[in-house]
Amino acid sequence: MKHMRVTILVDDKGSWFTPYALKLKERLSENGIDAELVHDQQVAAGGDISFLLSCTKIVKKDFLNRYGHNIVVHASDLPEGKGFTPLKWQILEGRDEIVLTMFEAVEAVDAGPYYQKETLRFDGTELLDEMQAAMAEKIIAMCVSYALAPGDFPAREQEGTESFYRRPNQEDDRLDIDRTIREQFNHFRVADNERFPLWFSYMGKKYYIKIYREEEPE
């Protein structure tokens, strides 16, 4: 096999995905692939493949041109669900089957041909960190399999009706105190306790809520 040079780009060092990006780097290295993890697209060395994972900024054409392939894994069944935080929006819609689409990055948002799709299935009890962990492990496996044998994954054009998720804002994390917890449980499930906690207003005051599940005995 040709010696591969791979870059993993996570453009926010504080991203939830950063620890998993380190794990991906380690898995690639174990398989004889020269892998680097960067948080700034300007310092990327170039090579055979870049994996653009949990990125929040538009990747410039100059970056894309440094690599033979630029690979994104997006948590929706593209072309449905392009855009921001697709996991969050789909759980809020009541879905517990989430498709991960691996595709080639192009200048248009989430528009490139895709290489593979995998499905995650949740049981409706998982909180955000558990869903992210399951998603990350699947992303790692997809990326490693692609890097080891890119020729096994022919490109296919996206088909179907496209839709877009907007960037969430603070109002999207607001609870309705007149609705039950059961009615809003999916809202609790996708809450980011540290960066974007749930909140509600009562008698002119603003209150924050964090959710944790009791540790199950071993």
C-alpha positions as a Markdown table, in Angstrom:
| # | Residue | x | y | z |
|---|---|---|---|---|
| 1 | Met | 0.0 | 0.0 | 0.0 |
| 2 | Lys | 1.2 | 3.5 | -0.8 |
| 3 | His | 2.4 | 5.5 | 2.2 |
| 4 | Met | -0.4 | 7.8 | 3.0 |
| 5 | Arg | -0.3 | 11.3 | 4.5 |
| 6 | Val | -3.5 | 12.4 | 6.3 |
| 7 | Thr | -4.6 | 15.5 | 8.0 |
| 8 | Ile | -7.4 | 15.7 | 10.5 |
| 9 | Leu | -8.8 | 19.2 | 10.8 |
| 10 | Val | -11.0 | 20.1 | 13.8 |
| 11 | Asp | -11.1 | 23.9 | 13.6 |
| 12 | Asp | -12.2 | 24.5 | 17.2 |
| 13 | Lys | -9.7 | 23.1 | 19.7 |
| 14 | Gly | -12.5 | 23.1 | 22.3 |
| 15 | Ser | -14.8 | 21.0 | 20.2 |
| 16 | Trp | -16.4 | 17.9 | 21.7 |
| 17 | Phe | -14.8 | 16.0 | 18.9 |
| 18 | Thr | -11.1 | 16.9 | 19.7 |
| 19 | Pro | -10.5 | 13.9 | 22.0 |
| 20 | Tyr | -11.9 | 11.6 | 19.4 |
| 21 | Ala | -9.8 | 13.2 | 16.7 |
| 22 | Leu | -6.8 | 12.3 | 18.8 |
| 23 | Lys | -8.1 | 8.7 | 18.9 |
| 24 | Leu | -8.5 | 8.7 | 15.1 |
| 25 | Lys | -5.0 | 10.0 | 14.7 |
| 26 | Glu | -3.7 | 7.1 | 16.9 |
| 27 | Arg | -5.7 | 4.5 | 14.9 |
| 28 | Leu | -4.4 | 5.8 | 11.6 |
| 29 | Ser | -0.8 | 5.8 | 13.0 |
| 30 | Glu | -1.3 | 2.2 | 14.2 |
| 31 | Asn | -2.1 | 1.3 | 10.6 |
| 32 | Gly | 1.1 | 2.8 | 9.2 |
| 33 | Ile | -0.5 | 6.1 | 8.0 |
| 34 | Asp | 1.3 | 9.4 | 8.6 |
| 35 | Ala | -1.4 | 11.4 | 10.4 |
| 36 | Glu | -1.5 | 14.9 | 11.8 |
| 37 | Leu | -4.2 | 16.7 | 13.8 |
| 38 | Val | -4.5 | 20.5 | 13.2 |
| 39 | His | -6.9 | 23.2 | 14.5 |
| 40 | Asp | -6.0 | 25.8 | 11.9 |
| 41 | Gln | -6.3 | 25.1 | 8.2 |
| 42 | Gln | -3.5 | 27.5 | 7.4 |
| 43 | Val | -0.9 | 25.2 | 9.0 |
| 44 | Ala | -2.0 | 22.0 | 7.4 |
| 45 | Ala | 0.9 | 20.4 | 5.5 |
| 46 | Gly | -1.1 | 18.9 | 2.6 |
| 47 | Gly | -1.1 | 15.3 | 1.5 |
| 48 | Asp | -3.4 | 12.5 | 0.3 |
| 49 | Ile | -6.5 | 12.9 | 2.5 |
| 50 | Ser | -7.9 | 15.5 | 4.8 |
| 51 | Phe | -10.7 | 14.6 | 7.2 |
| 52 | Leu | -12.7 | 17.7 | 8.0 |
| 53 | Leu | -14.5 | 16.8 | 11.2 |
| 54 | Ser | -16.8 | 18.9 | 13.4 |
| 55 | Cys | -15.6 | 22.0 | 11.5 |
| 56 | Thr | -17.5 | 25.3 | 12.1 |
| 57 | Lys | -15.7 | 27.4 | 9.5 |
| 58 | Ile | -15.8 | 27.3 | 5.7 |
| 59 | Val | -12.8 | 25.5 | 4.4 |
| 60 | Lys | -10.9 | 27.6 | 1.8 |
| 61 | Lys | -10.2 | 26.4 | -1.7 |
| 62 | Asp | -6.4 | 26.8 | -1.0 |
| 63 | Phe | -6.8 | 24.1 | 1.7 |
| 64 | Leu | -8.8 | 21.8 | -0.5 |
| 65 | Asn | -6.2 | 22.0 | -3.2 |
| 66 | Arg | -3.5 | 20.7 | -0.9 |
| 67 | Tyr | -5.1 | 17.2 | -0.7 |
| 68 | Gly | -6.1 | 14.5 | -3.1 |
| 69 | His | -9.4 | 14.0 | -1.2 |
| 70 | Asn | -11.1 | 16.2 | 1.4 |
| 71 | Ile | -13.5 | 14.1 | 3.4 |
| 72 | Val | -16.4 | 15.2 | 5.6 |
| 73 | Val | -18.7 | 13.0 | 7.8 |
| 74 | His | -22.1 | 14.7 | 8.3 |
| 75 | Ala | -24.8 | 13.4 | 10.6 |
| 76 | Ser | -27.7 | 13.3 | 8.2 |
| 77 | Asp | -28.8 | 11.4 | 5.2 |
| 78 | Leu | -27.6 | 13.9 | 2.6 |
| 79 | Pro | -28.9 | 15.8 | 0.7 |
| 80 | Glu | -31.5 | 16.0 | 3.5 |
| 81 | Gly | -30.3 | 17.8 | 6.6 |
| 82 | Lys | -27.4 | 19.9 | 5.3 |
| 83 | Gly | -26.1 | 22.7 | 7.6 |
| 84 | Phe | -25.7 | 23.1 | 11.3 |
| 85 | Thr | -25.9 | 20.6 | 14.2 |
| 86 | Pro | -27.9 | 17.9 | 12.4 |
| 87 | Leu | -27.8 | 15.5 | 15.3 |
| 88 | Lys | -29.5 | 18.0 | 17.6 |
| 89 | Trp | -32.3 | 18.9 | 15.1 |
| 90 | Gln | -33.1 | 15.3 | 14.2 |
| 91 | Ile | -33.4 | 14.3 | 17.9 |
| 92 | Leu | -35.7 | 17.2 | 18.5 |
| 93 | Glu | -37.7 | 16.0 | 15.5 |
| 94 | Gly | -38.2 | 12.7 | 17.3 |
| 95 | Arg | -35.8 | 10.6 | 15.3 |
| 96 | Asp | -33.6 | 8.0 | 16.8 |
| 97 | Glu | -32.0 | 6.6 | 13.6 |
| 98 | Ile | -29.3 | 9.0 | 12.4 |
| 99 | Val | -27.5 | 8.4 | 9.1 |
| 100 | Leu | -23.8 | 9.4 | 8.9 |
| 101 | Thr | -22.8 | 10.4 | 5.4 |
| 102 | Met | -19.1 | 10.5 | 4.3 |
| 103 | Phe | -18.7 | 12.8 | 1.3 |
| 104 | Glu | -16.1 | 14.8 | -0.7 |
| 105 | Ala | -15.9 | 18.4 | 0.4 |
| 106 | Val | -16.5 | 20.9 | -2.4 |
| 107 | Glu | -16.9 | 24.7 | -2.2 |
| 108 | Ala | -20.7 | 24.4 | -2.0 |
| 109 | Val | -21.9 | 23.5 | 1.5 |
| 110 | Asp | -22.4 | 19.7 | 2.0 |
| 111 | Ala | -22.9 | 19.2 | -1.7 |
| 112 | Gly | -20.1 | 16.8 | -2.8 |
| 113 | Pro | -20.5 | 13.2 | -3.9 |
| 114 | Tyr | -20.7 | 10.7 | -1.1 |
| 115 | Tyr | -18.6 | 7.5 | -0.4 |
| 116 | Gln | -20.5 | 5.7 | 2.3 |
| 117 | Lys | -23.4 | 5.9 | 4.7 |
| 118 | Glu | -23.8 | 4.3 | 8.1 |
| 119 | Thr | -26.7 | 4.3 | 10.5 |
| 120 | Leu | -26.7 | 5.0 | 14.2 |
| 121 | Arg | -29.7 | 3.7 | 16.3 |
| 122 | Phe | -30.5 | 5.1 | 19.7 |
| 123 | Asp | -33.1 | 3.8 | 22.2 |
| 124 | Gly | -34.4 | 7.2 | 23.3 |
| 125 | Thr | -32.7 | 7.3 | 26.7 |
| 126 | Glu | -29.2 | 8.6 | 25.7 |
| 127 | Leu | -28.0 | 12.0 | 26.6 |
| 128 | Leu | -25.8 | 14.2 | 24.4 |
| 129 | Asp | -22.4 | 12.9 | 25.5 |
| 130 | Glu | -23.5 | 9.3 | 24.9 |
| 131 | Met | -24.9 | 10.1 | 21.5 |
| 132 | Gln | -21.7 | 12.0 | 20.6 |
| 133 | Ala | -19.5 | 9.1 | 21.8 |
| 134 | Ala | -21.4 | 6.6 | 19.6 |
| 135 | Met | -21.3 | 8.9 | 16.7 |
| 136 | Ala | -17.6 | 9.6 | 17.1 |
| 137 | Glu | -16.7 | 5.9 | 17.2 |
| 138 | Lys | -18.6 | 5.3 | 14.0 |
| 139 | Ile | -16.9 | 8.3 | 12.4 |
| 140 | Ile | -13.5 | 7.0 | 13.4 |
| 141 | Ala | -14.3 | 3.5 | 11.9 |
| 142 | Met | -15.5 | 5.1 | 8.7 |
| 143 | Cys | -12.4 | 7.3 | 8.3 |
| 144 | Val | -10.0 | 4.5 | 9.0 |
| 145 | Ser | -11.7 | 2.2 | 6.5 |
| 146 | Tyr | -11.6 | 4.9 | 3.9 |
| 147 | Ala | -7.9 | 5.8 | 4.5 |
| 148 | Leu | -6.9 | 2.1 | 4.3 |
| 149 | Ala | -8.6 | 1.5 | 1.0 |
| 150 | Pro | -10.1 | 4.6 | -0.7 |
| 151 | Gly | -10.5 | 2.7 | -3.9 |
| 152 | Asp | -13.1 | 0.5 | -2.2 |
| 153 | Phe | -15.5 | 3.5 | -1.9 |
| 154 | Pro | -16.7 | 4.8 | -5.3 |
| 155 | Ala | -18.1 | 8.3 | -5.3 |
| 156 | Arg | -21.9 | 8.6 | -5.8 |
| 157 | Glu | -23.8 | 11.8 | -6.5 |
| 158 | Gln | -26.3 | 12.8 | -3.9 |
| 159 | Glu | -29.9 | 12.2 | -4.8 |
| 160 | Gly | -33.2 | 13.4 | -3.4 |
| 161 | Thr | -34.6 | 16.6 | -2.0 |
| 162 | Glu | -32.2 | 18.8 | -0.1 |
| 163 | Ser | -33.0 | 20.5 | 3.1 |
| 164 | Phe | -31.0 | 22.7 | 5.5 |
| 165 | Tyr | -30.7 | 23.1 | 9.3 |
| 166 | Arg | -30.0 | 26.6 | 10.5 |
| 167 | Arg | -27.4 | 27.4 | 13.2 |
| 168 | Pro | -29.1 | 27.1 | 16.6 |
| 169 | Asn | -29.4 | 30.1 | 18.9 |
| 170 | Gln | -30.0 | 30.6 | 22.6 |
| 171 | Glu | -33.8 | 30.7 | 22.2 |
| 172 | Asp | -33.6 | 27.1 | 20.9 |
| 173 | Asp | -32.4 | 26.0 | 24.4 |
| 174 | Arg | -35.4 | 27.5 | 26.1 |
| 175 | Leu | -37.8 | 25.2 | 28.0 |
| 176 | Asp | -41.5 | 25.8 | 28.2 |
| 177 | Ile | -42.5 | 25.7 | 31.9 |
| 178 | Asp | -46.1 | 25.0 | 30.9 |
| 179 | Arg | -45.2 | 21.7 | 29.2 |
| 180 | Thr | -44.2 | 18.5 | 30.9 |
| 181 | Ile | -40.7 | 17.0 | 31.1 |
| 182 | Arg | -41.9 | 14.0 | 29.1 |
| 183 | Glu | -43.1 | 16.3 | 26.3 |
| 184 | Gln | -39.7 | 18.0 | 26.3 |
| 185 | Phe | -37.4 | 15.1 | 27.0 |
| 186 | Asn | -35.7 | 15.1 | 23.6 |
| 187 | His | -34.8 | 18.7 | 24.4 |
| 188 | Phe | -33.1 | 17.5 | 27.6 |
| 189 | Arg | -31.3 | 14.8 | 25.6 |
| 190 | Val | -29.5 | 17.2 | 23.3 |
| 191 | Ala | -28.7 | 19.8 | 26.0 |
| 192 | Asp | -25.0 | 20.8 | 26.2 |
| 193 | Asn | -24.7 | 21.4 | 29.9 |
| 194 | Glu | -21.6 | 23.4 | 29.8 |
| 195 | Arg | -21.7 | 25.5 | 26.6 |
| 196 | Phe | -25.4 | 25.8 | 25.8 |
| 197 | Pro | -27.5 | 24.7 | 28.9 |
| 198 | Leu | -31.2 | 24.6 | 28.9 |
| 199 | Trp | -33.0 | 27.6 | 30.5 |
| 200 | Phe | -36.4 | 29.0 | 31.3 |
| 201 | Ser | -37.9 | 32.3 | 32.5 |
| 202 | Tyr | -40.1 | 32.6 | 35.5 |
| 203 | Met | -41.4 | 35.8 | 37.2 |
| 204 | Gly | -38.9 | 37.9 | 35.2 |
| 205 | Lys | -35.9 | 35.8 | 36.2 |
| 206 | Lys | -33.8 | 33.4 | 34.1 |
| 207 | Tyr | -32.9 | 30.0 | 35.3 |
| 208 | Tyr | -30.6 | 27.3 | 34.0 |
| 209 | Ile | -31.1 | 23.6 | 34.1 |
| 210 | Lys | -28.4 | 20.8 | 33.6 |
| 211 | Ile | -29.3 | 17.2 | 33.2 |
| 212 | Tyr | -27.3 | 14.1 | 34.2 |
| 213 | Arg | -28.3 | 10.4 | 34.5 |
| 214 | Glu | -27.5 | 8.3 | 37.5 |
| 215 | Glu | -24.5 | 6.1 | 37.0 |
| 216 | Glu | -25.6 | 2.5 | 36.5 |
| 217 | Pro | -24.0 | 0.0 | 38.9 |
| 218 | Glu | -21.4 | -2.3 | 37.4 |
